Amino acid sequence: MYRLIVESLLGLKREGERLYIRPVLPSTWCAFTTDYRFRETDYHIAVQRDDGLETGEQVSLDGTAQVEKGVALVDDGKEHRIEVRYRPRLQNPSRAGSVS
């Protein structure tokens, strides 16, 4: 259940030594914070909805914008901060407002 929530709702997924963050939050959620531990290193993650973004996500690690997809995880024993601004994905317009 924990993995389902972390990966499907919060959108955190680790592949090798990269962490990908693609939130799929309910429309009533504007933000969340969580802590993620990679070996001996703590990552403090803050995710904020931003309807003003064109598309997708903007990710920064310790104040530096990340150009590549995902965040490279390092095991340096320090604390790091990941900030994510994201624009919610649009639902399928053909199903919006329909009742089954």
C-alpha positions in Angstrom: 0.0 0.0 0.0 2.8 2.4 0.9 4.5 1.9 -2.5 1.2 2.4 -4.3 0.7 5.8 -2.6 4.3 6.9 -3.0 4.5 6.0 -6.7 1.0 6.5 -8.0 -0.2 9.5 -6.0 2.9 11.4 -5.0 4.7 10.4 -8.2 8.1 9.5 -6.6 9.9 6.7 -8.4 13.5 5.7 -8.1 15.3 4.1 -11.1 18.9 3.3 -10.3 20.4 6.4 -8.8 17.8 8.8 -10.1 14.6 10.0 -8.5 11.7 11.0 -10.7 8.9 13.1 -9.3 5.7 13.2 -11.4 2.8 14.1 -9.0 -0.7 13.0 -9.8 -2.5 14.6 -6.9 -6.2 15.2 -6.3 -7.4 18.6 -7.5 -8.0 19.6 -3.9 -4.3 19.2 -3.0 -2.1 22.2 -3.6 1.2 21.0 -2.1 2.9 18.3 -0.1 6.2 17.7 1.6 7.9 14.5 2.3 11.3 13.1 3.3 13.2 10.6 1.2 16.2 8.7 2.4 18.8 7.4 -0.1 21.3 5.2 1.8 22.8 7.6 4.3 21.5 10.8 2.7 18.3 12.6 3.4 16.3 14.5 0.8 13.6 16.9 1.9 11.0 17.2 -0.9 8.5 20.0 -1.3 6.0 19.8 -4.2 3.8 22.8 -5.1 1.0 23.0 -7.6 1.5 25.9 -10.1 -1.3 26.5 -12.6 0.8 29.2 -14.2 3.4 26.8 -15.7 3.1 26.0 -19.4 3.4 22.2 -18.9 5.1 19.6 -16.8 7.3 20.1 -13.8 10.2 22.4 -12.8 12.6 20.7 -10.4 15.4 22.2 -8.4 18.0 20.4 -6.2 19.5 22.6 -3.5 18.4 25.7 -5.4 19.8 24.6 -8.8 17.3 24.0 -11.6 17.5 20.5 -13.0 17.7 20.2 -16.7 17.6 16.5 -17.1 14.6 14.4 -16.1 14.9 13.2 -12.5 17.3 14.1 -9.8 20.7 12.4 -9.5 20.9 10.9 -6.0 24.2 11.0 -4.2 25.1 9.3 -1.0 27.2 12.0 0.7 25.5 11.9 4.1 24.3 15.5 3.8 20.8 16.9 3.7 19.5 18.0 0.4 16.3 19.9 -0.7 14.3 19.1 -3.8 11.6 21.6 -4.8 9.1 20.8 -7.5 6.6 23.1 -9.1 4.1 21.3 -11.3 1.1 22.0 -13.5 -1.6 19.4 -13.1 -2.3 17.1 -16.1 -5.5 17.8 -17.9 -8.1 15.1 -17.7 -9.5 13.6 -20.9 -12.0 16.3 -22.0 -14.4 13.7 -23.5 -14.8 12.2 -20.0 -14.9 15.4 -18.0 -18.3 16.0 -16.4 -19.7 12.6 -17.6 -21.4 10.2 -15.3 -21.1 6.5 -15.8 
